[in-house]
Amino acid sequence: MNLFNKTNSAVMMQFIKDVMCFLSERLCIFTLSRKRKQYLQISKHVLIILFTASLISSCGSSKPKIVTTKKEARKLNKNQPKAPVFSTVSDKEDTQEVEPVEEELTVTTEVDRIIEHARGYLGTRYRYGGNDKNGVDCSGLICNAYSSENIQLPRTSAALYQSADRIKVKEVQKGDLLFFATGRNKKKVNHVGLVTDVTPAGIEFIHSTTSRGVIITSFNEAYWFTRFLKAGRIK
């Protein structure tokens, strides 16, 4: 089949060359003779020949290929050019969705607020029976801190000692109470502190001291560790 097509193409090309030579000769004759009648006849011949040549050429080249197998169909589809894909989104448009930025919220618990209220007394001088920033004692500091969250506690260290549930030191958390005996009687409670932080390094608590006023102290200090009585938690 391919050989037949090639042969037809060669014959056609030779035919067209012959036609062109014939036309050239006839045109030359016309130029020399300058006869109008002959010009019209040549034009008629030219149109007939060109029309016939175009029909033969188009019939030979536009003959559809008959596909008889799936393999030929796949090959034919593969050779066909793919249609361009046009985006329906403008280049100027931003197609990415921007997630809203959520503001970080500082979540505070009741215990955190109690401790923060107690920290507001740092530097306040010690005053026995004092209950404000003009002067405060140890139990007054604890009561004021808890009352800021509408939790009413007994006013004295001894009463707090009795009302708080005993817990082990290893179970101590922020907001718990530490009780001490700093007087001559090593078994009588007379001082209390509020736990502000618990880390692997140790326990810290805020309290009002007679010498330095309201400060934060480490439970690891020998003075306070040796005078410790109990750790308690408010119910």
Secondary structure, 3 states (H helix, E strand, C coil): CHHHHHHHHHHHHHHHHHHHHHHHHHHHHHHHHCCHHHHHHHHHHHHHHHHHHHHHHHHHHCCCCCCCCHHHHHHHHHHCCCCCCCCCCCCCCCCCCCCCCCCCCCCCCHHHHHHHHHHCCCCCCECCCCEECCEECHHHHHHHHHHCCCCCCCCCHHHHHHHCEEECHHHCCCCCEEEECCCCCCCCCCEEEEEEEEECCEEEEEEEECCCEEEEEECCCHHHHHCEEEEEECC
